[in-house]
Amino acid sequence: MSALRLKKGASRKSAYDLRDPNTDVIESHTLAVVVDNEAGVLARVIGLFSGRGYNIDSLTVAEIDHTGHRSRITIVTTGTPAVIEQIKAQLGRIVPVHEVHDLTVEGTSVERELALFKVAGDGEKRVEALRLADIFRANVVDSTLTSFIFEITGTPEKIDAFAELMRPLGLVSLARTGVAALSRGDAPLT
């Protein structure tokens, strides 16, 4: 195998990134969008996704500035790098949108999700569910003689892992909030 022979300044990309930029690599990205807190803004943002056939894996919305009437929409979506860039550009053109940040590429971020699990069972399955909940640091928020409701907070992967372990133990239903994320360190994102 021959060595790469790149002239100095011949390429703006790192020699270590040897992926073909034209391949269709599907990536997951977390976008933080600061918008005006007014009627119809969420519908316009979601309409952008549905109108172009983009999928939303997770969506959370909350007001972040009461006096400035601003909300933050956190969206987890998947697509090729070109599709993600197109989504960010189109979001930025919507009038009530103030900022669009791609937390996946702007540096490290902290992502968390809250989930509630209802697990029904008795005997050994009940004991095993409690033991696993302790390992995953899930809290029991409701208990009857036949079921538990567990509350767990963590990364989406942690929530998925807990769900897989609870299924054979009697998982009845599951409710998830969606991902909330913030940039780590001194990043200026609100």
Residue pairs with C-beta under 8 A, 6 or more apart in sequence:
4 15
6 15
19 25
21 81
24 80
25 80
25 81
26 78
26 79
26 80
27 78
27 79
27 80
27 81
27 84
27 104
28 57
28 76
28 77
28 78
28 104
29 76
29 77
29 78
29 79
29 84
29 102
29 103
29 104
29 105
30 74
30 75
30 76
30 102
30 103
30 104
30 109
30 111
30 179
30 181
31 74
31 75
31 76
31 77
31 87
31 88
31 91
31 100
31 101
31 102
31 103
32 72
32 73
32 74
32 99
32 100
32 101
32 103
32 181
32 189
33 45
33 72
33 73
33 74
33 75
33 91
33 97
33 99
33 100
33 101
34 64
34 70
34 71
34 72
34 97
34 98
34 99
34 190
35 41
35 42
35 45
35 70
35 71
35 72
35 73
35 94
35 96
35 97
35 98
36 69
36 70
36 71
36 96
36 98
37 63
37 65
37 69
37 70
37 71
38 69
38 96
41 71
41 96
42 61
42 73
44 94
44 96
45 73
45 75
45 91
45 94
45 97
46 56
46 59
48 54
48 87
48 90
48 91
48 94
49 55
49 56
49 75
49 77
49 87
52 90
54 77
54 79
54 83
54 87
55 77
55 78
56 75
56 76
56 77
57 76
57 77
57 78
58 74
58 75
58 76
58 113
58 156
58 178
58 179
59 73
59 74
59 75
59 76
59 178
60 73
60 74
60 177
60 178
60 179
60 180
61 71
61 72
61 73
61 74
62 71
62 72
63 69
63 70
63 71
64 70
64 71
64 72
64 190
65 190
70 98
70 190
72 190
74 178
74 179
74 180
74 181
76 156
76 178
76 179
77 84
77 87
79 87
84 102
88 100
88 102
91 97
91 100
92 100
99 189
99 190
101 183
101 189
103 109
103 111
103 181
103 182
103 183
103 189
106 183
106 187
106 189
107 183
107 184
107 185
107 187
108 183
108 184
108 185
109 181
109 182
109 183
109 184
110 181
110 182
110 184
111 155
111 156
111 179
111 180
111 181
112 153
112 154
112 155
112 179
112 180
112 181
113 153
113 154
113 155
113 156
113 159
113 176
113 177
113 178
113 179
113 180
114 151
114 152
114 153
114 176
114 177
115 151
115 152
115 153
115 159
115 162
115 163
115 174
115 175
115 176
115 177
116 141
116 149
116 150
116 151
116 174
116 175
117 138
117 149
117 150
117 152
117 162
117 163
117 166
117 171
117 173
117 174
118 147
118 148
118 149
118 171
118 172
118 173
118 174
119 129
119 147
119 148
119 149
119 150
119 166
119 169
119 170
119 171
119 172
120 146
120 147
120 170
120 172
121 129
121 146
121 147
121 169
121 170
122 146
125 169
125 170
126 148
128 169
129 148
129 150
129 166
129 169
129 170
130 140
130 148
132 138
132 162
132 165
132 166
132 169
133 139
133 140
133 148
133 150
133 152
136 152
136 154
136 158
136 161
136 162
137 152
137 154
138 150
138 151
138 152
138 162
139 150
139 151
139 152
140 148
140 149
140 150
140 151
141 149
141 150
141 151
142 148
142 149
143 149
147 170
147 172
150 162
150 166
152 158
152 159
152 162
154 162
156 179
159 176
163 171
163 174
182 189
183 189
